[in-house]
Amino acid sequence: MLECLIAGTTHREGLAAYEPRLQIGQALTLQREPDSAYDDWAVRVLTADTPPFWLGYLPEGRNETIARLLDAGFHLSARLTHKAWEDDWLHLEIEVLLNQ
């Protein structure tokens, strides 16, 4: 449904230490944040671990359709497709999937 970067990774405390646990193909979860003060369509991206680790957000401007589907009760998930350090920024790419 969507391929994109995870936004806001530079603001996630502990992500640098958590990064070695992130694996390409790893299942991720999406969580709507309807009361965000910054983005009406905010969608958090988290690991599927227990407890989950919050990685960042779907990018603003690319998240409205996904947010609306989540609000309507559709079961969506994501998976990690790429990770790389670019200086001190962790570049994470995902794909969003519609679950059957």
C-alpha positions in Angstrom: 0.0 0.0 0.0 2.8 2.4 0.8 6.6 2.4 0.8 8.2 5.2 2.8 10.8 6.3 5.3 10.0 6.4 9.0 9.9 10.0 10.0 11.3 11.3 13.3 13.8 8.6 14.0 16.3 11.3 15.3 13.9 12.1 18.1 13.4 8.6 19.4 15.4 8.1 22.6 17.3 4.8 22.7 16.9 4.1 19.0 20.7 3.9 18.4 21.1 1.3 21.1 18.0 -0.6 19.9 19.1 -0.5 16.2 21.1 -3.8 16.2 17.9 -5.7 17.0 16.1 -4.3 13.9 16.2 -6.8 11.0 15.2 -6.5 7.4 11.8 -8.1 6.9 10.9 -7.6 10.6 7.2 -7.2 11.3 6.1 -3.8 12.6 2.9 -2.4 13.9 1.0 0.8 13.1 -0.8 2.8 15.8 -3.0 5.8 15.1 -2.3 9.0 17.1 -5.5 11.0 16.5 -4.8 13.6 19.2 -1.4 14.6 17.8 -0.8 18.4 18.2 1.4 18.3 15.0 -0.4 16.1 12.5 -4.1 15.3 12.2 -3.2 12.0 10.5 -0.3 10.9 12.7 0.5 7.2 12.6 3.2 5.7 14.9 5.4 2.9 13.7 6.4 0.4 16.4 8.1 -2.9 16.6 5.9 -6.0 17.1 8.0 -6.8 20.2 6.6 -7.1 23.7 6.9 -4.4 24.8 7.0 -2.6 21.5 9.7 0.0 20.7 8.5 3.2 19.1 10.6 3.9 16.0 8.9 7.0 14.6 6.0 8.0 12.4 4.7 7.6 8.9 5.7 10.8 7.1 3.3 13.7 7.1 1.7 14.2 3.7 1.9 10.4 3.0 -0.1 9.2 6.0 -3.7 10.3 5.5 -4.9 7.2 3.6 -3.3 4.9 6.1 -4.7 6.9 9.0 -8.2 6.8 7.5 -8.0 3.0 7.0 -6.9 2.5 10.6 -9.7 4.7 11.8 -12.1 2.6 9.8 -10.9 -0.6 11.4 -8.8 -2.1 8.7 -6.0 -4.3 9.9 -2.7 -2.9 8.6 0.9 -3.8 9.4 4.3 -2.9 8.1 7.7 -4.5 7.7 11.2 -3.1 7.6 12.7 -3.1 4.1 15.9 -1.1 4.6 18.1 0.3 7.3 21.3 2.3 7.2 23.2 4.9 9.2 23.8 8.2 7.4 26.1 10.0 9.8 24.0 10.1 13.0 20.6 9.6 11.3 19.1 6.1 11.2 17.5 5.8 7.8 14.6 3.2 8.1 12.4 2.3 5.2 9.2 0.3 5.5 6.3 -1.0 3.4 2.7 -0.9 4.7 0.6 -3.9 4.1 -3.1 -4.6 4.2 -3.7 -7.8 6.3 -6.3 -10.3 5.1 
